[in-house]
């Protein structure tokens, strides 16, 4: 039998209701902050994937354009003059046409913040994703239709951005394309 006296008190200790409520409150606050951080990471990951997809589209578009131009002929920069005749454009223009390696007239231009392509006299179609905003597209053509024996060259510069707000990524790309066959 157990006896209790004032000097030798043997109580079984546990947590009081106040201690449990305090611990649960602290746990709930920590979990709320943690969940906010985790959701923020998921959102950043989603935005990063979306931006990567748009960037891959831009890379594919510019690589495709460069390849077509590289193997083309009769480079004509600018919208004035006969587009089938070679024309230099040292000051730059956002309109460029050439004869492709398979004999089709290919035209690239900037229209409504997108790069567009036309084959022969068909309608223009966008080659860049709608999420990609192209602010500036400039073609510089040198050596087109000259008889100096030099290969024609095209410098292409693209400037724009993808995303919006804090996730906005700006870009400026420039590439030099030299023709693989002489245009003489």
matplotlib code that plots the C-alpha trace (Angstrom):
import matplotlib.pyplot as plt

x = [0.0, 1.1, 1.0, 1.4, 2.7, 3.6, 7.3, 7.5, 5.0, 5.2, 3.1, 3.1, 4.0, 2.6, 1.9, -0.7, -3.3, -1.5, 1.7, 0.0, -1.8, 1.4, 3.3, 0.6, 0.4, 4.1, 3.9, 1.1, 3.0, 6.1, 4.1, 2.3, 5.6, 7.1, 4.1, 4.3, 8.0, 7.3, 4.4, 6.8, 9.4, 6.8, 5.7, 9.3, 9.9, 6.8, 7.9, 11.4, 10.1, 7.8, 10.7, 12.9, 10.3, 10.0, 13.8, 14.0, 11.4, 13.5, 16.7, 15.0, 13.5, 16.8, 18.7, 16.2, 16.4, 20.2, 20.4, 17.9, 19.7, 23.2, 22.2, 20.1, 21.1, 19.9, 19.8, 17.5, 17.3, 14.5, 11.0, 11.8, 13.0, 12.4, 12.7, 14.1, 17.1, 20.0, 20.2, 22.6, 21.4, 24.2, 21.9, 19.6, 16.0, 13.4, 12.4, 14.6, 14.0, 16.1, 15.9, 16.1, 18.3, 15.2, 14.2, 11.5, 11.3, 11.5, 10.7, 11.2, 9.8, 8.9, 5.2, 3.2, 6.1, 6.6, 9.0, 7.0, 7.9, 6.4, 7.2, 6.7, 3.4, 1.7, 0.5, 2.9, 3.0, 4.6, 7.8, 8.1, 5.9, 3.2, 4.7, 7.9, 7.8, 10.3, 10.8, 13.4, 14.5, 17.2, 19.0, 22.2, 23.2, 26.7, 28.1, 24.8, 24.8, 28.3, 30.9, 33.8, 34.0, 33.2, 30.6, 27.5, 27.0, 23.9, 24.0, 20.7, 19.9, 16.9, 15.9, 12.9, 11.8, 9.9, 7.7, 6.4, 6.8, 9.6, 9.9, 10.6, 13.8, 15.2, 17.5, 19.5, 20.9, 23.1, 24.5, 26.6, 25.5, 27.8, 26.5, 27.8, 27.7, 28.9, 26.1, 27.6]
y = [0.0, 3.4, 6.2, 9.8, 12.4, 16.0, 15.4, 12.4, 13.1, 10.8, 12.1, 10.8, 13.7, 14.5, 17.4, 20.0, 21.2, 24.5, 22.8, 20.7, 23.7, 25.7, 22.8, 22.3, 26.0, 26.2, 23.0, 24.5, 27.8, 25.9, 23.7, 26.6, 28.4, 25.2, 24.5, 28.1, 27.5, 24.2, 25.6, 28.5, 26.0, 24.1, 27.3, 28.4, 24.9, 25.2, 28.7, 27.4, 24.5, 26.8, 29.3, 26.4, 25.2, 28.7, 29.1, 25.7, 26.9, 30.0, 28.0, 25.6, 28.5, 30.4, 27.2, 26.3, 29.8, 29.8, 26.4, 27.4, 30.7, 29.0, 26.7, 29.4, 31.9, 35.2, 36.9, 40.0, 42.2, 44.7, 44.9, 47.2, 46.1, 42.8, 40.1, 37.6, 39.8, 39.8, 43.0, 44.0, 45.7, 47.1, 49.2, 46.3, 45.5, 43.2, 41.7, 39.0, 36.8, 34.2, 31.3, 28.0, 25.0, 23.3, 26.4, 27.9, 31.6, 31.8, 35.1, 35.9, 39.0, 40.4, 40.9, 41.4, 40.4, 37.1, 35.9, 34.8, 32.7, 32.5, 30.0, 31.2, 33.2, 31.2, 32.9, 33.9, 31.5, 32.2, 30.2, 31.4, 30.4, 32.9, 33.0, 34.5, 38.3, 39.3, 43.1, 43.4, 41.3, 42.7, 41.2, 42.6, 41.3, 41.8, 40.5, 39.5, 39.6, 41.0, 39.7, 40.1, 36.3, 36.6, 34.5, 36.5, 36.8, 37.5, 38.8, 38.1, 39.8, 38.9, 40.8, 40.1, 38.4, 35.5, 35.4, 38.4, 40.1, 38.7, 35.6, 37.8, 36.8, 39.1, 37.9, 39.3, 36.8, 37.5, 35.1, 35.3, 33.1, 32.6, 31.0, 27.5, 28.0, 31.1, 33.4, 34.6]
z = [0.0, -0.8, 1.6, 0.9, 3.2, 2.6, 2.6, 0.3, -2.5, -5.5, -8.3, -11.8, -14.0, -17.5, -19.8, -18.8, -21.3, -21.6, -22.5, -25.2, -26.7, -26.8, -28.5, -31.0, -31.8, -32.4, -34.6, -36.6, -37.2, -38.3, -40.6, -42.2, -42.9, -44.3, -46.5, -47.9, -48.7, -50.4, -52.4, -53.4, -54.6, -56.6, -58.3, -59.0, -60.5, -62.7, -63.9, -64.6, -66.7, -68.6, -69.3, -70.4, -72.9, -74.3, -74.5, -76.3, -78.8, -79.5, -79.9, -82.3, -84.3, -84.7, -85.4, -88.1, -89.6, -89.6, -91.3, -94.0, -94.6, -94.6, -97.5, -99.4, -102.1, -103.5, -100.1, -100.1, -97.1, -96.8, -98.2, -101.1, -104.5, -106.3, -103.5, -105.9, -106.6, -104.1, -102.0, -99.3, -96.2, -94.1, -92.0, -91.1, -91.6, -90.0, -93.4, -95.1, -98.1, -99.9, -102.3, -100.3, -101.3, -102.7, -104.8, -102.7, -101.9, -98.0, -96.2, -92.5, -90.8, -87.4, -86.9, -83.7, -81.5, -83.3, -86.0, -89.0, -92.0, -95.5, -98.2, -101.7, -101.7, -98.9, -95.8, -93.0, -90.0, -86.6, -85.9, -82.2, -79.3, -78.2, -74.7, -76.3, -77.0, -79.8, -79.5, -82.2, -85.2, -87.4, -90.4, -91.8, -95.2, -96.7, -100.0, -101.6, -105.4, -105.6, -108.0, -105.6, -105.0, -101.3, -99.6, -98.6, -94.9, -92.8, -89.2, -87.4, -84.1, -81.9, -78.8, -76.5, -73.3, -72.0, -68.8, -66.9, -63.6, -61.4, -63.7, -66.8, -68.6, -71.2, -74.0, -76.9, -79.4, -82.4, -84.9, -88.1, -90.9, -93.9, -97.0, -97.8, -101.6, -103.5, -104.5, -107.8]

ax = plt.figure().add_subplot(projection="3d")
ax.plot(x, y, z, "-o")
ax.set_aspect("equal")
plt.show()
